[in-house]
Amino acid sequence: MGKPRSWERPQGNTEGDAGRRAPQPSGRRFGMIEHGEFAVVVTQLVSYALVFGIVTSLGVLTPGGIVGSGLLAASMCMLMIVGWPFAESGRQSLFARFLSAAVFVAAVIFATQGDFYTDETFIRWARFLILALLAIVVVSFLRQMLRKDRSHLITSMSAGIMAACAALGASCWAFAPAFMTAMMSDKADSALGWGIFVVIVATAVLLLVASTSWWKELDDPAPYAWMGMGMLPVMLLGYLVYVAAFLTHWAW
C-alpha cells in the first residue's frame, strides 16, 4: 500500500492530541516569561560581578573605569525599561518608561559637568538627587491627576515613582570607581570601612530577598520581566554606593 493521502491521514482531533499540538506563545517558547525567582537572583549576582569586575579590569580611577561604570549604569536602566518589572501596561507603562529614561539622561548630563570625584562633585550630586527625587514625585502626581480614568491610582503612581527612582539610583553607580578606590586603600581596614562593607552586603542581600517576593506578587509579567526585576535591586543599591563613596571621600 502506498503512502496515505493528506485527506486520509489521522486528523488528531482527540483531546490528548489537541493538548500536545497546542502552540505555545512565542514569549514562553523562548523563555521570555517562564522564569522564576531563581532567574531574578542570578541576574542580580551576574550584574554585581560584571560591575565590579569590569571596573576593576579597566582601572578604577582611569577614564576607562569611569566611562565603563557609566555604560554599565546605562545598561541597567535599559534592561529595566525593556524588561518592565511592574504590572502596568499601555499608556501608563509608556509614560513611566519615558520618565525613567529622561531621569537617567538628565543625571548623566548633570554628572558630566565639571570634574569627577572632587569635593564639589559629591556636594553637587547630593543636591541633584534631592531635586530629582522631588521632581519625580511631582511629575508622577501631576500625570495621575491628568488621567481621565484614575482607577488603581496609587498602584500606578508608585510603580512610576519606583522605576524613575531606580533609574536615578543606576546613575549613582558612576561613583563606583571612587568607592572601590577607597575600599582598596589601607584605610579600608578600619571600623568605618568594615561598617560600610557590612551595610552594603546586608542591603544587597535584603534587596535580593525582597525582589523574589516582588516577583511572586507580579501577575501576568511582561516579556523579560524577570530581567527587569533582577535589575531593580541593583539599581536601587546605587544610592548606597554613592553614600559610601561620599563618606569615605570626606572621612579619609
Sequence and secondary structure as in RCSB ss.txt:
>XXXX:A:sequence
MGKPRSWERPQGNTEGDAGRRAPQPSGRRFGMIEHGEFAVVVTQLVSYALVFGIVTSLGVLTPGGIVGSGLLAAS
MCMLMIVGWPFAESGRQSLFARFLSAAVFVAAVIFATQGDFYTDETFIRWARFLILALLAIVVVSFLRQMLRKDR
SHLITSMSAGIMAACAALGASCWAFAPAFMTAMMSDKADSALGWGIFVVIVATAVLLLVASTSWWKELDDPAPYA
WMGMGMLPVMLLGYLVYVAAFLTHWAW
>XXXX:A:secstr
     GGGS    SHHHHHHH    HHHHTTSS   HHHHHHHHHHHHHHHHHHHHHH TTSHHHHHHHHHHHHH
HHHHHHHS  SS  HHHHHHHHHHHHHHHHHHHHHHTSS SSSHHHHHHHHHHHHHHHHHHHHHHHHHHHT S  
TTHHHHHHHHHHHHHHHHHHHGGGGHHHHHHHHHSGGGSSHHHHHHHHHHHHHHHHHHHHHHHHHHH SS  TTH
HHHHHHHHHHHHHHHHHHHHHHHHHH 
